[in-house]
Amino acid sequence: MGNSSEIYRISFLNKGKVYEVFVKQVYQSDLYGFIEIEEYVFNEKSQVVVDPGEEKLKAEFNGVRRSFIPMQAIIRIDEVDKSGVSKISNGDNITPFPVSLAGVKADTQDS
């Protein structure tokens, strides 16, 4: 993944919310268990109506060159024809991917 004309829509969980952003670069990180995303794409259209969700994301990712997203936080990655409106939505109906805790024994005794 990495042709300069490709655009990817990434949906991932962050702080209990679903973030949907558009980027030009997506790849597996050298940091084990992470996906790297780079070159955020935000709508630059001059609009009378400003989307507060997208403005919040622009402010949050302002100056960010690269983000490392844990693989278990990724909901979906789509290659799209053009960028859309980035947004933050409630993650009420999303269940995080289960994470195995190696070496941790669960208490199986019944009370």
C-alpha positions, 0 to 999 in steps of 0.5 A: 500500500503506498502509491501516491494516488491511492487514498485509504479510509481508516476506521479505528477505535480511540478513547471509546470513539470511532475515528474515520480518517483519510490517508495516503499511506498505510503499512505495517509498522516495524513496531510489532502489532501496529499499523502506520498511517501517514499523509492525512487528507482533509477536505480543503473545499471552501464551504459555508458550512463547516463540519465541527467533527472534521475540524476537531480531527484537523486540530488533533492531527495538526502537525502529526507526520505519522500515527501508530495505530494498534492492530486490535483498534483497527476496524476497517481499511478501505481503498477509496476513489477520493477522500470524504469527510473525516469524522468521530462517532460514538463507538457504542455498537463496536466491541474491541477485538479480544486481546490475549494476555499471555502468561495470565491465568484466569481464576476458574474457581467457583464461589 
